[in-house]
Amino acid sequence: MLKLASVIHMKKNRVRGSLSLLLGTTIWGFSFIAQSVGMDHIGPFTFQAARCLLAVLFLIPCAFVLDIGKCSFRESAAKWKNPTLWRVGLICGCALFVASSLQQIGIVYTDAGKAGFITAMYIVLVPVLGLFLGKKPPKTTVFSVALAVVGLYLLSCMGVSQINKGDLYLMGCALAFSVQITCIDRLAGNLDGLRMNCIQALVVTVLSVPFILLTKETVVFSDITVCWFPLVFSGVLSMGVAYTLQIVGQQGLEPTTASLIMSLESVFAALGGWLILHQTMTAWELLGCGLMLSSSEIPRIAQQFGLETSTRANIMQAVYATQTVVNLGRSLTAAVK
């Protein structure tokens, strides 16, 4: 009976983790558009400092509001004194600062499609880091990663061949995001996700300020107010809500599976461009979306049927992926027409 209860609890955690990451990833995808629009008016470090400061100002009162009825105000304030929370938040915040900074700079020099593809390459780097830490991913996950990489290329880079310095920044960004994902998996445990994300955002804010001075960005208050909506969206929803959902979601999933779900950011960014900016999607991009969606579902299906290590799993994966791509391609093509 205890074993059954434990299995049910684990499945609930996986479902909660998957849904949390999927919602956070959706926000990140649309935030990619907000970041691009916002940097038409202000520099990358100014944008980053402003949005992370907004996240801190949003998350602090949220922490107290969510504790109403659970504990007193004094007990809620005491939760911030946890030294482990600050230590892990500082480590993850430094990794997030490096990743976010390189992404913000990279977007300035390269197009959005390549930026989305290269950034999401953390789906390959996360399992590689796991190998160095003695954590071998299941065969189904390796298959899913390979499928996702193909999907990402079709979605973002089909027909793109030129490499510039922005691409190099984004490669570093992908590595830094891999470190941040792995740090959350190894260190976050059952820590308060909202408070930890608030500390992350505070670290990124503080570290961004000296780089505004070092890079000699011109900070004009009127320029900041002009792009208030991209800043609020990226700060409150992306940095405040989505990164909290990442921490909560990863507590119920292993890091490679989590990175697969988070890589759907590129799909939602493409869909956001289609819906908001009225950008068109080619047949290759539609196929890429289908492969990406299939890759994120394969680990869940394999776990449900207990097929993680069997040859039969690989056959089912291929069949399922093909069917999903064909069906999604047909529906999306009909929608575009």
N, C-alpha and C positions, 0 to 999 in steps of 0.2 A: 504493500500500500504506500509506504514511504517513497519507494522507488518510482511508482507511478506518479505520485504528487510532484516529485522532483522533475520528472520528464515533462509534465504539463507546465510546470513553472518555467522550465528552460524554453519550451516552445512559445509561451507567452512573452518571455523576454526577447526572443528572436523576432516575433511579430511586432512588438513594440519598437524594437530597435530598427527594424526595416522600415516601418512607417515613419518613424522620427527622421531617419536619414533621407527617405524619399521626399518628405515635406521640406527639409532643409535644402536638399539638392535642387528642388524646384525653385526655391527662393534664390539660390546662388545663380541658377541659370538666367533668371530675369535680371538679377543684379549685375550680371556681366554687361548688359546693355546700359544700365544706369551708370556704371563705372566709366564706360566709354564716353557717354554723353557728358558726365560731370567733368572729365578731364579736358573737355573743349574750353573750359573756363579757368581752371586752376591746375597747379602742378600735382604730380603723383603723390608726393609726401604730404602736401597740404591737404589733399583729398583724403588720404589715409588717416592723418591725425584727426581731422574733423569728424570723419565717420566713426572712428573708434571712440572718440570722446562722447559723441552722441549715444553710442552703445553703452558706455559706462553710466551715463546719466539716466539711461532707460532701465538698465539692469539693477541698479542699486535699490530704487523704490520697489521694483518688481519682487526682489528677494524678500522684502518686508511684507508686502501685500500677500504673497503666497503663504507666508507663515501665520497670517491671521487665523485664529481659531485652533492653531496647532501648538503655539507656544507664545509666551509674552514677548513684548518688544525687546526687553533686556536679553532674553534667551536667544532671540533672533539675531541681535547684534553680536552676541558672543560667538555665533557660528563663524563670523569673519576672523576670529582669532586662531583658527586652526592652522598651525605652522605647516602641516603637510599640504593643505590647500594652497597656501601661498608659494611653497616650494615647487609644486607641480605646475601651478599657474604661471610661475616665472619661467620655468623650462619650456613649457608648451608655448608661452607667449613669445619667447625669443625665436623659436622655430617659425611661429606664425608671422612674426615681423619680417623675417628674412623672406619667407614665401610670398607674403602679400606685397612687399616692396618690389621684389623682382618681377612679380606679375604686373603691378602698376606701371613699372618702367617698360617692361616688354610690350605691353599693349600700345605704348606710344610709337614703337618702331615697327610693329608687324600688324598684319590684318587679324581680324577677330577670329576667323576660321582656324588659322594656324595656332593662334594663342590658345583657343579652346582645346585643340588636339594635343599640343605639347604639354600644357598644364595637366591635363588628365592622364598623362603618362605615368602618374604616380600609381596607377593600377598595376603597372609592371614592377615598379621599384619597391612597393610595399612588400610583396612576397619575397623579393630578393633580400631586403633588409631582414625579413623574418627568418630566412635561411641562415644568415649570419648569427641570429639570436637563437638558433636551434629549433625553429618552428617551421616544419615542413607543411605546405598547404596540400589539401586533398587534390587528387587528379582532376576531379570535376572543376575545381576552382582554376587550375592551370588552363584547362580547356576554355573556361569562361573568359579568362584574361586574354587569351589569344583571339577569341572571337570579338571581344570588346575593342582590342587594338585595331583589328581590321575595320570594325564599324566606325571607330573614331576617325580613321584615315579617310574612309569614304564620305563621312559626314563633313569633315573639316578641311581636308588637304587634297582632294582629288583635283588634279590639274595644277597644283602648286609645286614649284620646284626650287625657287630661289630661297636661299637661307641668308638672313641678315643678323645683325647683333641683337635685335630684339628676340630672335629665336634662342640665342644663347642665354639671355636673361631668363627666358621661360623654362629652359632646361634646368637651370638652377632652381627655379621656382618649383618645378615638379619634384626635385629631390628634397627640397625643404618641406614641402607638403607631406612627402612620404615620411620624413622624420617626425613631423608633428602628429600624423595619424598613428605612427608606431608608439610615440611617447604617450599619447592618450590611452592606447591599449595597454601599455605596460605599467603606467603610473596612476592613471585616474581612478581605477577601481570603482568604489562606491562613493566617491567624493561628490559633493553637491555640484551638479553640472552648471547651474546658473551662476553661482558665485565663482566657480573656477573660470567660466567664460568671461565674467566681468574682470577678473584679474588679468586674463589674457589680453583683453581689450585695453586695459590700463597700461600694460607693458608695451603694447604696440603704439599707443598714443605717446607715451613718454619717449620711446626710442625714435619716433618719427620726427619730433620737434628739432633735435640738433641736425638732422639730415636736411630739413627745410633750409637751415642756415648754411650748411656746408655746400648744398647744391645751388644756393643763391636763388631760390624760388621767390617770386614776387607775390606777397600775400596782400591782397586787396579785399577788404570786407565786402564791398559791393559785388565783387566777382563770386565770393562764397555764397552770398544771399541769392544770386541769380540761379545757381545750381542747387537750391535748397532741396528740391524734390529728390534728385539722384542721391544727395547726401543722406537724407532721412531714410530713403529706401535701403541704401547700402549700409547705413549705420544701425538703424533700429531693427530692420528685418533681417538683413544678411549677417551683419556682425553680431547683433543682439540675439535674435531668435534662432537663426539657422545654425550658428556655431554652438549654441546651447543644445540644440537638437542633435548635433553631431556627437557631443560628449555623452549625452543620454543614450543615443542610438548605439554608439560603440560599446557601451557597457553590456549589451546583450548579443553582440556579434563579434566574430573574429575579424582581425583587421583587413585581410584580403577581401573577404566578402563585403565588408563595409566600404572599401575603396571602390569596388565594382559598382555599388549603388551610387556612391558619390560621383562617379565618372559620368553619370547621366546628366550632370550639369551641362555638358556640351549639347545634349539632345534638347534640353529645355531652353538653352540659349538660342539654338537654331529655331525652335518653335516660337520663342519670344520675338525673334527678329522677323519671323513670318507674320505673326499676329499684330505686333506693335509697329514695326518699321516697314511692314509690307514687303519684306524681302521674299524672293521666290526660292523654292527648294527643287533641286534637280532630282532625277530618278536615282542617281548615285547617293545623294544625301538622304533620300527616303529609305534606301536600302541600308545605309549606315545607321539610321535611327532604329530600324528593325533589328539589326544585329546587336546594337547596344542594349536595347530592351530585352532581347533574348538572353544575352550574357548575364544580365543581372538576375534573371529568374532561374537560371540553371542550378545554382547552388541550393536554392530553396527546394526545388523539385527533387534534387538528388537526396537531400536530407529527409524529405517527406517519405520517399520510397526506400531509403536505406541503400542507395546505389553509389555512394561516394568513391568506392575503390574497385568496382566491378567493371568488366568490359561492357556488360549490358548497359551500364550508365552512359558510356561514351556513344553508343548507338542511339539511345533514347535522346541524348543531348542533341545529336546531329539532326534527328528527325524533328524534334521539337523546335529547334532553331530554324530549320528550313520552313516548317509550317508557319511559324510566327512571322518570319520575314515576308513570306508570300502574302499572308493575310493582311499584315500591316501595310505592306507596299500597295496592295490593292485599295485599301480603305483611305490611305493618305493621298494616293493619286487621284481618287475620286473626289476627295475633299478639296485638293488644289484646283482641280478642273471646275 
